Every structure is written in C-alpha cells, then in structure tokens.
Amino acid sequence: MGLNTIQNLIDAELKEKQKNMSTFSIIVIIVIILHLVVGFGWLIYKLSPRKENMDQKSKEKDKFL
C-alpha cells in the first residue's frame, strides 16, 4: 500500500465521520426545535382563557350593571 492509498482511506473515514456528525447534529437540532414548539404550545394552552372563566366574568359584569 502506498502513502497515497492510506491518505485516501483516512480522507474517506473523515468524510464519513463528518457526515455522521452532521446527521447527529441535525437530529439534535430537530429535537430541540420540537421541544420548544411543544413548550410554547403548552404555555399558550395554559394561559388561554377557559370557557367557564369567560361565563363567570360575564355574570359578574351583569351583577354590577
């Protein structure tokens, strides 16, 4: 085996590792983004007014009028 062949094998391995790392990074980024989307969705759901609360507020307004 010549030095050039060994260098080609090393280059091929490095490219494969970079590809795998890139795939891993993309998966991690997707998981983080999904986590944020679900978190904000949950927060909006929790902070949104409920139907019961709206009915109670309208009844309280009617009492004062």
HELIX and SHEET records of a PDB file:
HELIX    1   1 LEU A    3  LEU A   47  1                                  45    
HELIX    2   2 LYS A   51  PHE A   64  1                                  14    
END                                                                             
